[in-house]
Amino acid sequence: MATQNGTSAQNVNGAPLQPCCTDPMTGFYRDGHCHTGPDDRGVHVVCAVMTEEFLTYTKAQGNDLSTPQPRFNFPGLQPGDGWCLCAARWLEAYEAGVAPPVKLEATHAKALDIISQEVLEAHAVTDE
């Protein structure tokens, strides 16, 4: 997917955006990437690896990502699944001490509008 100026989307490291997860299919556009655009009001740009701690936290905040929702073709997430999270929700979880690990190569550069590079790097998946 191209950005509005016709160039390829970039990740937080300034390289081409890599896929986040296709099983389950993630992304605001359900294309496996953390692409964003004018319709993505939640800015779903952080590619995170789900943890039990985060899934419990986000459910308590009113965003249940672990319960399957068949009518929306949503399988429910499990620890270890990749998912494009809203940057603000990831930052909120970080401030609460429960932020899930991040795949930097699959996290859209727009995340840097909300989260610092240093914070993202400190939570990067280490087995890349």
N, CA, C and O atoms as a GROMACS GRO file, in nm:
protein
  512
    1MET      N    1   0.085  -0.119   0.000
    1MET     CA    2   0.000   0.000   0.000
    1MET      C    3   0.089   0.123   0.000
    1MET      O    4   0.186   0.130   0.074
    2ALA      N    5   0.055   0.218  -0.081
    2ALA     CA    6   0.133   0.341  -0.090
    2ALA      C    7   0.073   0.447   0.002
    2ALA      O    8  -0.045   0.443   0.035
    3THR      N    9   0.156   0.539   0.042
    3THR     CA   10   0.107   0.652   0.119
    3THR      C   11   0.045   0.753   0.025
    3THR      O   12   0.045   0.732  -0.096
    4GLN      N   13  -0.009   0.860   0.079
    4GLN     CA   14  -0.077   0.959  -0.004
    4GLN      C   15   0.015   1.024  -0.107
    4GLN      O   16  -0.032   1.068  -0.212
    5ASN      N   17   0.145   1.031  -0.078
    5ASN     CA   18   0.235   1.094  -0.175
    5ASN      C   19   0.292   0.993  -0.274
    5ASN      O   20   0.379   1.027  -0.354
    6GLY      N   21   0.243   0.868  -0.270
    6GLY     CA   22   0.283   0.768  -0.368
    6GLY      C   23   0.405   0.686  -0.331
    6GLY      O   24   0.443   0.597  -0.407
    7THR      N   25   0.467   0.714  -0.218
    7THR     CA   26   0.584   0.636  -0.176
    7THR      C   27   0.538   0.522  -0.086
    7THR      O   28   0.428   0.525  -0.032
    8SER      N   29   0.623   0.424  -0.071
    8SER     CA   30   0.590   0.311   0.016
    8SER      C   31   0.592   0.354   0.162
    8SER      O   32   0.670   0.441   0.201
    9ALA      N   33   0.506   0.291   0.242
    9ALA     CA   34   0.503   0.319   0.385
    9ALA      C   35   0.636   0.279   0.448
    9ALA      O   36   0.699   0.182   0.406
   10GLN      N   37   0.678   0.355   0.548
   10GLN     CA   38   0.804   0.327   0.617
   10GLN      C   39   0.778   0.288   0.761
   10GLN      O   40   0.678   0.326   0.821
   11ASN      N   41   0.872   0.210   0.814
   11ASN     CA   42   0.864   0.172   0.954
   11ASN      C   43   0.939   0.275   1.040
   11ASN      O   44   0.993   0.372   0.988
   12VAL      N   45   0.941   0.251   1.170
   12VAL     CA   46   1.003   0.346   1.263
   12VAL      C   47   1.154   0.356   1.245
   12VAL      O   48   1.216   0.448   1.297
   13ASN      N   49   1.212   0.263   1.172
   13ASN     CA   50   1.357   0.267   1.145
   13ASN      C   51   1.388   0.333   1.011
   13ASN      O   52   1.504   0.341   0.972
   14GLY      N   53   1.284   0.381   0.940
   14GLY     CA   54   1.305   0.448   0.812
   14GLY      C   55   1.318   0.354   0.694
   14GLY      O   56   1.352   0.398   0.584
   15ALA      N   57   1.291   0.227   0.714
   15ALA     CA   58   1.297   0.126   0.608
   15ALA      C   59   1.154   0.093   0.564
   15ALA      O   60   1.059   0.134   0.630
   16PRO      N   61   1.137   0.019   0.453
   16PRO     CA   62   1.002  -0.020   0.411
   16PRO      C   63   0.929  -0.099   0.521
   16PRO      O   64   0.988  -0.185   0.587
   17LEU      N   65   0.802  -0.069   0.538
   17LEU     CA   66   0.719  -0.135   0.638
   17LEU      C   67   0.706  -0.283   0.604
   17LEU      O   68   0.670  -0.319   0.492
   18GLN      N   69   0.734  -0.369   0.702
   18GLN     CA   70   0.725  -0.513   0.685
   18GLN      C   71   0.591  -0.564   0.739
   18GLN      O   72   0.524  -0.493   0.815
   19PRO      N   73   0.550  -0.686   0.698
   19PRO     CA   74   0.425  -0.742   0.751
   19PRO      C   75   0.431  -0.761   0.902
   19PRO      O   76   0.537  -0.788   0.958
   20CYS      N   77   0.317  -0.745   0.965
   20CYS     CA   78   0.307  -0.767   1.110
   20CYS      C   79   0.259  -0.910   1.137
   20CYS      O   80   0.328  -0.986   1.205
   21CYS      N   81   0.142  -0.945   1.084
   21CYS     CA   82   0.087  -1.079   1.107
   21CYS      C   83  -0.025  -1.106   1.006
   21CYS      O   84  -0.106  -1.018   0.977
   22THR      N   85  -0.027  -1.227   0.954
   22THR     CA   86  -0.135  -1.267   0.863
   22THR      C   87  -0.219  -1.381   0.919
   22THR      O   88  -0.318  -1.421   0.857
   23ASP      N   89  -0.182  -1.433   1.036
   23ASP     CA   90  -0.258  -1.540   1.100
   23ASP      C   91  -0.255  -1.520   1.251
   23ASP      O   92  -0.167  -1.573   1.319
   24PRO      N   93  -0.350  -1.443   1.304
   24PRO     CA   94  -0.467  -1.387   1.237
   24PRO      C   95  -0.430  -1.263   1.154
   24PRO      O   96  -0.330  -1.196   1.179
   25MET      N   97  -0.514  -1.235   1.054
   25MET     CA   98  -0.491  -1.120   0.966
   25MET      C   99  -0.514  -0.991   1.045
   25MET      O  100  -0.620  -0.969   1.103
   26THR      N  101  -0.412  -0.907   1.047
   26THR     CA  102  -0.418  -0.784   1.125
   26THR      C  103  -0.412  -0.662   1.035
   26THR      O  104  -0.408  -0.672   0.913
   27GLY      N  105  -0.413  -0.548   1.098
   27GLY     CA  106  -0.405  -0.419   1.030
   27GLY      C  107  -0.541  -0.355   1.015
   27GLY      O  108  -0.642  -0.424   1.001
   28PHE      N  109  -0.544  -0.224   1.018
   28PHE     CA  110  -0.670  -0.152   1.001
   28PHE      C  111  -0.738  -0.194   0.871
   28PHE      O  112  -0.860  -0.204   0.865
   29TYR      N  113  -0.657  -0.218   0.768
   29TYR     CA  114  -0.711  -0.259   0.638
   29TYR      C  115  -0.713  -0.411   0.621
   29TYR      O  116  -0.744  -0.461   0.513
   30ARG      N  117  -0.680  -0.484   0.728
   30ARG     CA  118  -0.676  -0.631   0.728
   30ARG      C  119  -0.593  -0.682   0.610
   30ARG      O  120  -0.636  -0.769   0.534
   31ASP      N  121  -0.472  -0.626   0.598
   31ASP     CA  122  -0.380  -0.668   0.492
   31ASP      C  123  -0.250  -0.725   0.550
   31ASP      O  124  -0.155  -0.751   0.475
   32GLY      N  125  -0.247  -0.745   0.682
   32GLY     CA  126  -0.128  -0.801   0.745
   32GLY      C  127  -0.022  -0.699   0.783
   32GLY      O  128   0.077  -0.732   0.848
   33HIS      N  129  -0.044  -0.574   0.742
   33HIS     CA  130   0.051  -0.465   0.771
   33HIS      C  131  -0.015  -0.361   0.861
   33HIS      O  132  -0.138  -0.352   0.866
   34CYS      N  133   0.066  -0.284   0.931
   34CYS     CA  134   0.014  -0.176   1.016
   34CYS      C  135   0.007  -0.046   0.936
   34CYS      O  136   0.057   0.058   0.980
   35HIS      N  137  -0.058  -0.054   0.818
   35HIS     CA  138  -0.081   0.066   0.738
   35HIS      C  139  -0.184   0.154   0.807
   35HIS      O  140  -0.265   0.108   0.887
   36THR      N  141  -0.179   0.282   0.774
   36THR     CA  142  -0.277   0.375   0.826
   36THR      C  143  -0.320   0.468   0.715
   36THR      O  144  -0.256   0.475   0.610
   37GLY      N  145  -0.427   0.538   0.738
   37GLY     CA  146  -0.479   0.632   0.640
   37GLY      C  147  -0.584   0.719   0.705
   37GLY      O  148  -0.606   0.710   0.826
   38PRO      N  149  -0.649   0.803   0.627
   38PRO     CA  150  -0.744   0.898   0.682
   38PRO      C  151  -0.863   0.834   0.756
   38PRO      O  152  -0.920   0.897   0.844
   39ASP      N  153  -0.899   0.712   0.720
   39ASP     CA  154  -1.011   0.646   0.788
   39ASP      C  155  -0.972   0.581   0.920
   39ASP      O  156  -1.059   0.543   0.998
   40ASP      N  157  -0.843   0.567   0.945
   40ASP     CA  158  -0.792   0.499   1.065
   40ASP      C  159  -0.780   0.599   1.180
   40ASP      O  160  -0.671   0.645   1.212
   41ARG      N  161  -0.893   0.630   1.240
   41ARG     CA  162  -0.894   0.728   1.349
   41ARG      C  163  -0.816   0.680   1.471
   41ARG      O  164  -0.765   0.762   1.547
   42GLY      N  165  -0.805   0.548   1.490
   42GLY     CA  166  -0.732   0.494   1.604
   42GLY      C  167  -0.582   0.486   1.583
   42GLY      O  168  -0.509   0.456   1.677
   43VAL      N  169  -0.536   0.511   1.462
   43VAL     CA  170  -0.393   0.505   1.427
   43VAL      C  171  -0.336   0.369   1.471
   43VAL      O  172  -0.254   0.363   1.563
   44HIS      N  173  -0.380   0.262   1.406
   44HIS     CA  174  -0.340   0.124   1.435
   44HIS      C  175  -0.205   0.095   1.370
   44HIS      O  176  -0.198   0.028   1.267
   45VAL      N  177  -0.097   0.144   1.430
   45VAL     CA  178   0.033   0.142   1.364
   45VAL      C  179   0.143   0.069   1.440
   45VAL      O  180   0.254   0.055   1.388
   46VAL      N  181   0.116   0.023   1.562
   46VAL     CA  182   0.218  -0.046   1.641
   46VAL      C  183   0.201  -0.196   1.626
   46VAL      O  184   0.099  -0.252   1.668
   47CYS      N  185   0.300  -0.262   1.568
   47CYS     CA  186   0.296  -0.408   1.555
   47CYS      C  187   0.346  -0.467   1.686
   47CYS      O  188   0.466  -0.462   1.716
   48ALA      N  189   0.254  -0.523   1.762
   48ALA     CA  190   0.288  -0.576   1.894
   48ALA      C  191   0.264  -0.726   1.900
   48ALA      O  192   0.177  -0.779   1.829
   49VAL      N  193   0.341  -0.793   1.984
   49VAL     CA  194   0.324  -0.936   2.009
   49VAL      C  195   0.245  -0.948   2.139
   49VAL      O  196   0.290  -0.907   2.246
   50MET      N  197   0.126  -1.005   2.128
   50MET     CA  198   0.037  -1.011   2.242
   50MET      C  199   0.095  -1.091   2.359
   50MET      O  200   0.163  -1.192   2.341
   51THR      N  201   0.067  -1.041   2.479
   51THR     CA  202   0.102  -1.110   2.602
   51THR      C  203  -0.027  -1.128   2.683
   51THR      O  204  -0.122  -1.053   2.664
   52GLU      N  205  -0.029  -1.225   2.770
   52GLU     CA  206  -0.146  -1.245   2.856
   52GLU      C  207  -0.172  -1.120   2.940
   52GLU      O  208  -0.287  -1.080   2.959
   53GLU      N  209  -0.065  -1.059   2.988
   53GLU     CA  210  -0.076  -0.939   3.071
   53GLU      C  211  -0.143  -0.824   2.994
   53GLU      O  212  -0.231  -0.757   3.048
   54PHE      N  213  -0.101  -0.802   2.869
   54PHE     CA  214  -0.161  -0.695   2.790
   54PHE      C  215  -0.306  -0.727   2.755
   54PHE      O  216  -0.393  -0.640   2.765
   55LEU      N  217  -0.334  -0.851   2.715
   55LEU     CA  218  -0.471  -0.888   2.679
   55LEU      C  219  -0.566  -0.869   2.797
   55LEU      O  220  -0.679  -0.825   2.778
   56THR      N  221  -0.521  -0.902   2.917
   56THR     CA  222  -0.602  -0.880   3.038
   56THR      C  223  -0.622  -0.732   3.061
   56THR      O  224  -0.732  -0.687   3.093
   57TYR      N  225  -0.515  -0.655   3.045
   57TYR     CA  226  -0.521  -0.510   3.065
   57TYR      C  227  -0.618  -0.444   2.967
   57TYR      O  228  -0.706  -0.367   3.008
   58THR      N  229  -0.604  -0.474   2.838
   58THR     CA  230  -0.687  -0.405   2.739
   58THR      C  231  -0.834  -0.446   2.753
   58THR      O  232  -0.923  -0.366   2.727
   59LYS      N  233  -0.859  -0.570   2.794
   59LYS     CA  234  -0.996  -0.612   2.818
   59LYS      C  235  -1.057  -0.530   2.933
   59LYS      O  236  -1.173  -0.489   2.926
   60ALA      N  237  -0.978  -0.507   3.037
   60ALA     CA  238  -1.025  -0.428   3.151
   60ALA      C  239  -1.051  -0.282   3.111
   60ALA      O  240  -1.128  -0.212   3.177
   61GLN      N  241  -0.987  -0.237   3.004
   61GLN     CA  242  -1.007  -0.101   2.955
   61GLN      C  243  -1.125  -0.091   2.858
   61GLN      O  244  -1.156   0.017   2.808
   62GLY      N  245  -1.191  -0.204   2.832
   62GLY     CA  246  -1.307  -0.205   2.745
   62GLY      C  247  -1.278  -0.246   2.601
   62GLY      O  248  -1.366  -0.235   2.515
   63ASN      N  249  -1.157  -0.293   2.574
   63ASN     CA  250  -1.122  -0.338   2.439
   63ASN      C  251  -1.079  -0.484   2.447
   63ASN      O  252  -0.960  -0.515   2.460
   64ASP      N  253  -1.176  -0.573   2.439
   64ASP     CA  254  -1.153  -0.717   2.452
   64ASP      C  255  -1.099  -0.773   2.321
   64ASP      O  256  -1.174  -0.789   2.224
   65LEU      N  257  -0.971  -0.802   2.319
   65LEU     CA  258  -0.907  -0.859   2.199
   65LEU      C  259  -0.894  -1.010   2.206
   65LEU      O  260  -0.851  -1.072   2.109
   66SER      N  261  -0.931  -1.070   2.318
   66SER     CA  262  -0.910  -1.215   2.333
   66SER      C  263  -1.034  -1.299   2.307
   66SER      O  264  -1.023  -1.419   2.282
   67THR      N  265  -1.151  -1.240   2.310
   67THR     CA  266  -1.274  -1.316   2.287
   67THR      C  267  -1.307  -1.318   2.138
   67THR      O  268  -1.315  -1.213   2.075
   68PRO      N  269  -1.325  -1.438   2.081
   68PRO     CA  270  -1.362  -1.446   1.938
   68PRO      C  271  -1.494  -1.372   1.911
   68PRO      O  272  -1.586  -1.375   1.991
   69GLN      N  273  -1.498  -1.306   1.796
   69GLN     CA  274  -1.619  -1.236   1.750
   69GLN      C  275  -1.648  -1.285   1.608
   69GLN      O  276  -1.615  -1.216   1.511
   70PRO      N  277  -1.709  -1.403   1.595
   70PRO     CA  278  -1.731  -1.461   1.462
   70PRO      C  279  -1.805  -1.369   1.365
   70PRO      O  280  -1.776  -1.372   1.245
   71ARG      N  281  -1.897  -1.289   1.414
   71ARG     CA  282  -1.973  -1.202   1.321
   71ARG      C  283  -1.883  -1.098   1.256
   71ARG      O  284  -1.918  -1.042   1.152
   72PHE      N  285  -1.766  -1.071   1.316
   72PHE     CA  286  -1.669  -0.978   1.257
   72PHE      C  287  -1.549  -1.053   1.199
   72PHE      O  288  -1.448  -0.993   1.163
   73ASN      N  289  -1.562  -1.187   1.190
   73ASN     CA  290  -1.453  -1.272   1.140
   73ASN      C  291  -1.325  -1.249   1.222
   73ASN      O  292  -1.214  -1.246   1.168
   74PHE      N  293  -1.344  -1.234   1.353
   74PHE     CA  294  -1.231  -1.210   1.445
   74PHE      C  295  -1.213  -1.331   1.535
   74PHE      O  296  -1.304  -1.366   1.611
   75PRO      N  297  -1.097  -1.397   1.526
   75PRO     CA  298  -1.077  -1.522   1.599
   75PRO      C  299  -1.048  -1.505   1.748
   75PRO      O  300  -1.051  -1.602   1.823
   76GLY      N  301  -1.020  -1.384   1.791
   76GLY     CA  302  -0.973  -1.362   1.929
   76GLY      C  303  -0.823  -1.386   1.932
   76GLY      O  304  -0.773  -1.479   1.869
   77LEU      N  305  -0.753  -1.301   2.003
   77LEU     CA  306  -0.606  -1.310   2.007
   77LEU      C  307  -0.557  -1.392   2.125
   77LEU      O  308  -0.621  -1.398   2.231
   78GLN      N  309  -0.443  -1.454   2.104
   78GLN     CA  310  -0.377  -1.534   2.206
   78GLN      C  311  -0.236  -1.477   2.229
   78GLN      O  312  -0.183  -1.410   2.141
   79PRO      N  313  -0.177  -1.503   2.344
   79PRO     CA  314  -0.038  -1.462   2.363
   79PRO      C  315   0.049  -1.516   2.249
   79PRO      O  316   0.036  -1.632   2.210
   80GLY      N  317   0.135  -1.431   2.197
   80GLY     CA  318   0.222  -1.469   2.086
   80GLY      C  319   0.173  -1.420   1.951
   80GLY      O  320   0.251  -1.412   1.856
   81ASP      N  321   0.043  -1.388   1.940
   81ASP     CA  322  -0.011  -1.336   1.814
   81ASP      C  323   0.041  -1.195   1.790
   81ASP      O  324   0.057  -1.117   1.884
   82GLY      N  325   0.067  -1.162   1.665
   82GLY     CA  326   0.099  -1.026   1.627
   82GLY      C  327  -0.029  -0.950   1.599
   82GLY      O  328  -0.126  -1.007   1.548
   83TRP      N  329  -0.031  -0.819   1.632
   83TRP     CA  330  -0.151  -0.739   1.609
   83TRP      C  331  -0.113  -0.593   1.599
   83TRP      O  332  -0.026  -0.545   1.672
   84CYS      N  333  -0.177  -0.522   1.508
   84CYS     CA  334  -0.155  -0.378   1.493
   84CYS      C  335  -0.240  -0.304   1.595
   84CYS      O  336  -0.362  -0.299   1.583
   85LEU      N  337  -0.176  -0.249   1.694
   85LEU     CA  338  -0.245  -0.178   1.800
   85LEU      C  339  -0.250  -0.028   1.773
   85LEU      O  340  -0.166   0.028   1.702
   86CYS      N  341  -0.351   0.036   1.832
   86CYS     CA  342  -0.357   0.182   1.831
   86CYS      C  343  -0.236   0.233   1.909
   86CYS      O  344  -0.206   0.184   2.018
   87ALA      N  345  -0.168   0.331   1.852
   87ALA     CA  346  -0.049   0.384   1.918
   87ALA      C  347  -0.081   0.438   2.057
   87ALA      O  348  -0.003   0.419   2.151
   88ALA      N  349  -0.194   0.506   2.071
   88ALA     CA  350  -0.230   0.563   2.201
   88ALA      C  351  -0.257   0.453   2.304
   88ALA      O  352  -0.223   0.468   2.422
   89ARG      N  353  -0.318   0.341   2.262
   89ARG     CA  354  -0.345   0.232   2.356
   89ARG      C  355  -0.214   0.166   2.398
   89ARG      O  356  -0.196   0.130   2.515
   90TRP      N  357  -0.120   0.149   2.302
   90TRP     CA  358   0.008   0.090   2.338
   90TRP      C  359   0.080   0.181   2.439
   90TRP      O  360   0.136   0.132   2.537
   91LEU      N  361   0.077   0.312   2.416
   91LEU     CA  362   0.142   0.406   2.507
   91LEU      C  363   0.076   0.402   2.644
   91LEU      O  364   0.144   0.408   2.747
   92GLU      N  365  -0.055   0.392   2.646
   92GLU     CA  366  -0.129   0.380   2.772
   92GLU      C  367  -0.085   0.254   2.848
   92GLU      O  368  -0.063   0.257   2.969
   93ALA      N  369  -0.072   0.144   2.775
   93ALA     CA  370  -0.026   0.019   2.838
   93ALA      C  371   0.118   0.033   2.887
   93ALA      O  372   0.153  -0.019   2.993
   94TYR      N  373   0.200   0.102   2.811
   94TYR     CA  374   0.339   0.128   2.853
   94TYR      C  375   0.340   0.204   2.986
   94TYR      O  376   0.414   0.169   3.078
   95GLU      N  377   0.259   0.307   2.994
   95GLU     CA  378   0.254   0.388   3.116
   95GLU      C  379   0.200   0.308   3.234
   95GLU      O  380   0.231   0.339   3.350
   96ALA      N  381   0.120   0.205   3.206
   96ALA     CA  382   0.067   0.117   3.311
   96ALA      C  383   0.161   0.000   3.340
   96ALA      O  384   0.135  -0.081   3.430
   97GLY      N  385   0.272  -0.009   3.265
   97GLY     CA  386   0.370  -0.115   3.289
   97GLY      C  387   0.337  -0.249   3.226
   97GLY      O  388   0.391  -0.352   3.266
   98VAL      N  389   0.247  -0.250   3.126
   98VAL     CA  390   0.205  -0.377   3.065
   98VAL      C  391   0.215  -0.375   2.912
   98VAL      O  392   0.146  -0.452   2.845
   99ALA      N  393   0.300  -0.290   2.857
   99ALA     CA  394   0.312  -0.281   2.711
   99ALA      C  395   0.367  -0.411   2.653
   99ALA      O  396   0.465  -0.464   2.704
  100PRO      N  397   0.305  -0.461   2.548
  100PRO     CA  398   0.358  -0.581   2.483
  100PRO      C  399   0.480  -0.548   2.398
  100PRO      O  400   0.500  -0.432   2.360
  101PRO      N  401   0.563  -0.648   2.368
  101PRO     CA  402   0.680  -0.626   2.282
  101PRO      C  403   0.637  -0.578   2.142
  101PRO      O  404   0.526  -0.604   2.096
  102VAL      N  405   0.729  -0.507   2.078
  102VAL     CA  406   0.702  -0.444   1.949
  102VAL      C  407   0.796  -0.498   1.842
  102VAL      O  408   0.915  -0.518   1.867
  103LYS      N  409   0.741  -0.522   1.723
  103LYS     CA  410   0.822  -0.555   1.605
  103LYS      C  411   0.850  -0.424   1.534
  103LYS      O  412   0.763  -0.371   1.464
  104LEU      N  413   0.970  -0.371   1.550
  104LEU     CA  414   1.004  -0.240   1.494
  104LEU      C  415   0.991  -0.236   1.343
  104LEU      O  416   0.942  -0.138   1.287
  105GLU      N  417   1.034  -0.342   1.275
  105GLU     CA  418   1.032  -0.342   1.129
  105GLU      C  419   0.890  -0.341   1.072
  105GLU      O  420   0.870  -0.309   0.956
  106ALA      N  421   0.791  -0.376   1.156
  106ALA     CA  422   0.652  -0.380   1.112
  106ALA      C  423   0.568  -0.270   1.177
  106ALA      O  424   0.446  -0.266   1.158
  107THR      N  425   0.631  -0.181   1.253
  107THR     CA  426   0.562  -0.069   1.317
  107THR      C  427   0.575   0.054   1.228
  107THR      O  428   0.686   0.097   1.196
  108HIS      N  429   0.463   0.110   1.189
  108HIS     CA  430   0.459   0.223   1.096
  108HIS      C  431   0.525   0.347   1.158
  108HIS      O  432   0.515   0.370   1.279
  109ALA      N  433   0.592   0.424   1.074
  109ALA     CA  434   0.660   0.546   1.120
  109ALA      C  435   0.565   0.644   1.189
  109ALA      O  436   0.610   0.725   1.270
  110LYS      N  437   0.435   0.639   1.158
  110LYS     CA  438   0.338   0.727   1.224
  110LYS      C  439   0.335   0.706   1.375
  110LYS      O  440   0.292   0.795   1.449
  111ALA      N  441   0.380   0.591   1.422
  111ALA     CA  442   0.383   0.566   1.566
  111ALA      C  443   0.471   0.669   1.637
  111ALA      O  444   0.448   0.700   1.753
  112LEU      N  445   0.572   0.721   1.566
  112LEU     CA  446   0.664   0.817   1.625
  112LEU      C  447   0.598   0.951   1.655
  112LEU      O  448   0.655   1.034   1.726
  113ASP      N  449   0.479   0.974   1.602
  113ASP     CA  450   0.403   1.095   1.635
  113ASP      C  451   0.350   1.087   1.778
  113ASP      O  452   0.316   1.190   1.838
  114ILE      N  453   0.343   0.965   1.833
  114ILE     CA  454   0.281   0.943   1.964
  114ILE      C  455   0.378   0.881   2.064
  114ILE      O  456   0.371   0.910   2.184
  115ILE      N  457   0.469   0.797   2.016
  115ILE     CA  458   0.561   0.722   2.102
  115ILE      C  459   0.704   0.751   2.058
  115ILE      O  460   0.732   0.755   1.938
  116SER      N  461   0.793   0.770   2.152
  116SER     CA  462   0.932   0.799   2.116
  116SER      C  463   1.003   0.674   2.062
  116SER      O  464   0.971   0.561   2.100
  117GLN      N  465   1.098   0.698   1.976
  117GLN     CA  466   1.181   0.590   1.921
  117GLN      C  467   1.248   0.512   2.035
  117GLN      O  468   1.255   0.389   2.030
  118GLU      N  469   1.296   0.582   2.135
  118GLU     CA  470   1.367   0.518   2.247
  118GLU      C  471   1.276   0.422   2.322
  118GLU      O  472   1.319   0.312   2.358
  119VAL      N  473   1.152   0.462   2.346
  119VAL     CA  474   1.058   0.375   2.417
  119VAL      C  475   1.027   0.252   2.332
  119VAL      O  476   1.023   0.140   2.383
  120LEU      N  477   1.004   0.272   2.204
  120LEU     CA  478   0.978   0.158   2.116
  120LEU      C  479   1.097   0.063   2.112
  120LEU      O  480   1.079  -0.058   2.123
  121GLU      N  481   1.217   0.116   2.098
  121GLU     CA  482   1.336   0.032   2.094
  121GLU      C  483   1.355  -0.046   2.222
  121GLU      O  484   1.401  -0.160   2.219
  122ALA      N  485   1.320   0.014   2.336
  122ALA     CA  486   1.332  -0.055   2.465
  122ALA      C  487   1.235  -0.171   2.477
  122ALA      O  488   1.254  -0.260   2.560
  123HIS      N  489   1.130  -0.172   2.393
  123HIS     CA  490   1.030  -0.279   2.396
  123HIS      C  491   1.033  -0.365   2.270
  123HIS      O  492   0.939  -0.439   2.241
  124ALA      N  493   1.142  -0.354   2.194
  124ALA     CA  494   1.152  -0.429   2.070
  124ALA      C  495   1.165  -0.579   2.095
  124ALA      O  496   1.228  -0.622   2.191
  125VAL      N  497   1.103  -0.656   2.007
  125VAL     CA  498   1.119  -0.801   2.008
  125VAL      C  499   1.268  -0.830   1.988
  125VAL      O  500   1.329  -0.775   1.897
  126THR      N  501   1.324  -0.914   2.071
  126THR     CA  502   1.469  -0.936   2.066
  126THR      C  503   1.509  -1.052   1.978
  126THR      O  504   1.628  -1.067   1.949
  127ASP      N  505   1.414  -1.135   1.932
  127ASP     CA  506   1.453  -1.249   1.849
  127ASP      C  507   1.427  -1.224   1.702
  127ASP      O  508   1.390  -1.316   1.629
  128GLU      N  509   1.446  -1.101   1.657
  128GLU     CA  510   1.423  -1.066   1.516
  128GLU      C  511   1.535  -1.118   1.430
  128GLU      O  512   1.534  -1.099   1.309
   0.00000   0.00000   0.00000
